[in-house]
Amino acid sequence: MSDISYQRVAGHDITDSMLKEASALFNGHYGVWGEAAKAFATPGKRVRMSVGRLRTLLLPDPDHCSLVRVVVNSQLVGHAFACRWKRQSMNICWVTQLVVHSNYRRQGLAVGLLSNMREAQDDVFGIASSHPAACMAASKACKTDLRDIDLDFIRQDASAIMRRSPVEYVQNARLVGSLFNKATLDGSVSLGDTGFFVDHAEPLQTLDSVRSTSQWPLGELLEGHEFIMLTKVR
């Protein structure tokens, strides 16, 4: 039986050594650039993030950020970063990065990471991701079936919540889809235009698989966009 352990680390306790391990995991297992990225990156090459970039992007306010790591048989195989802020009376927890080693996927580790990230005072849990599996893991961590996600809540509150984020790419994402523009004709429902042109081959394959057995409420995935999933947790 595998020895699985989760470690939660407050933002101000995250060391350069931890960020170096996170960078290596991201660089080796997150994804590759898509064709639409060819103006600034080589399609097919691994998306990479340095230690400095991780700290700047994911830890803008260390007192309100955190990291959860999962170790299997003494090997780091996954991590999740999150940042917290308030919007009126709501306490927001937003997952800013989720990575699981390619050899350890579909074993519930993503759900475990996000379950360990949650705190009792969280009112809203959110994520922006191009991968349907990440959105499903976030909903499962909140004991919510993604098929039953409250789309009206996303429509009414996503913009105000995201504009208060200290995380630059979350704050600046342009909301796209029929939830935010009834004239939308491309099949998108709840997306953020983050200009992140990671290759969508694997996410789209997963999306096809999900749709073959279940309802997918967040619509089509467009190039340079990520699904926006928000849910109340209490």
N, C-alpha and C positions, 0 to 999 in steps of 0.2 A: 504494500500500500504506500502511496506517495505521502511524503511529509509536507503538508501545505501550511504556510503561516502567512498572515497578513500583518503588516506594520504600518501604523499611521504616524505621520510626522507633521508637526505644526510648521508653518511657513518659516518662522525665524530659526527653526532647528534643522532646516534642509541644508546639508553641506554641499560643497563643491564636488566631493566624492560621490554623493548620491546623484547629483545632477550629471556627473560624468557617466554613471551607470545608466541613467535615464536617457541620456543622449545616445549612448551605444545601442540601447534597446530600440529607441525610435528609429535611428538611422538604419538598423538592420531589419526592422519588421513592420514599419508603419505602412509604406506604400511607395509607388514610383510616380514620376511626373507623367501627365497625360500629354497628348498631342497639342492641346491648346496652350501648353506652357512653353512651347518652343521659342517664343520671343525672349525668354529669360532663363530657360533651363533646358536640359537635354531630355526629351521624352524617353521614358523607359529607365532612366537612372533613378536611384533611390532618392526620395525626399530626405534631406538631412537637416539637422538642427544642432547647432553648437551649444556648449554649456552656457555661454554668455547669452545666446538668443533665448534659450529656455528660461533663464532667470529673468530676462527683460520681459518676455512675452507672458509667462505664466505666473510670475511672482511680482506683480506690480505693487502689491501691498502685502508684504509677508505676514503681517499680523492677522490678515483675513484670508490667507491662502493655506492650502494643505496638500499633502502628498500621501497616497496609500500605495504600498508596494506589496506584491505577492511573491513569495519565495517557495519554490518546489524543490525538495531535496537539495537545499543549499544554493539553488540557482535562481537569480532574479528572472522572472518570466512575465511580469506585467506590472504596470503602474497606472495610476490615475492622479491627475492634478485637478484641483478645484479652487474656486475663489468665491467668497461670500460678500454680499452687500445687502443693503436695505432698499426697498422701494415702498414708500409710505410705511405701513405697519408690517409689511411682509419681509421675512428673512429669506433671501435668495441664496441658493447653493447652485453654482454653475460649473459643470465639468468642462475643463479647458483642454484636457488631453487625456486620451485613453488608448493604451497600447498593450497588446498581449502577444507574446512570442508566437510565431507562426505554428510551432509544433505543439502548442498548448491551448489552441482555440477549441471552441465547442465543448468545453469542460466546465463551464459555469464560472470561470475565473473573473470574467468581466463583471458579472452580476455580484460576485463576492467583493471585488474592488469597490464598486459603487455602493454596495450595502454598508461596507465599512467606512465609506466617506460620509454617509448621512449622519446628521446630528438631530437630537430630539427637538431643537428649536427651529429647524428648517421648515419653512412654510411652502416653498416652491423649489423644485428640482429641475434643472434645465441642462440641455446639451445641444451643441451644433456639430453635426457630423454627417459626412457623406455616406457613412456605412450604416445600413439598416440594423445590423447586429448591435451597434453601439446604442442606437435609439431603443431597441428592444431591451437591452441590458439595463438601461436607465429606468425604463418603465417597470421592469421586474424588480429592481432594487427598491422601488417605491410601492411595491405590492399592487401595481396597476397593470391591467391588461391594455396593451397599446391600442387594441381595437376599440377600447372604450375611452380613449383619451378625450379630454374636454377641449374640442377645437374652438369653441366659443371663448374659452379662457385665453387660448393662444391668440386668437384674433383681437381680443380686447386689451390684453395686457403685455404681450410680447414686446412691443415697441418701447413702451415706457420702462419695462424691466431692463431691457438690453441697453438702453441709452444711459442708464445709471451705472453700468458696469465699469470697473477700473481696467478691464482687459480690453485692449485696443481693438482687436479683431471682432470681438463681440459687440462693443459699442458702435463700431462703424459699419457693421453688416447692414445691407439694405434688404428689407423684408420683401419677399417675392412670393406670389402664388395667389390662388383664389380666395384664401382667407383674408388677404389684405387688399386685393384688387379683383372685384367681381368680373371684370372684363378679361381676366386671364384665360387664354385659349390653349396654352401649351401643356396642360395637364398637371402643372405644379400646384401644390396646395399650401405647404408650409416650408419655405426655404429662406435661407439667408445668403445673399450674394457676398461672399467673403473674398472672392478673387483667388481662391485656392484651387489651382488646376491640377490636383492629384488625379491619377488615372482612375476611371470609374468602372473598369472591367469587372473587378471582383465585387464591388458593391452592387452593381447591376445584376450580376449573376445571383447574388444573395437575394436581391429584391424579387427577381423572377421566382426563386424558390419559395419565398415567403408568400407571394401572391398565388402560388399554385395550391396552397392549403389554407390560406387565411386572408383576411381583409388587411390592406395596408392604407392607413388613413392620411399619410403625409404627402401623397401624390408622387409625381415624376421627379427625377433628379436631373438637374441641368448642369452643364459644364461650369466650373468655377463656383458652384453653389454647394451648400450643405443643408441637410434637413434641420429644422428647428423643432425640438421637442421640449415642451414645458408641461409640468404637471404639478398640481397642488398635492402636498403630502400630508396635510392635516387641516 
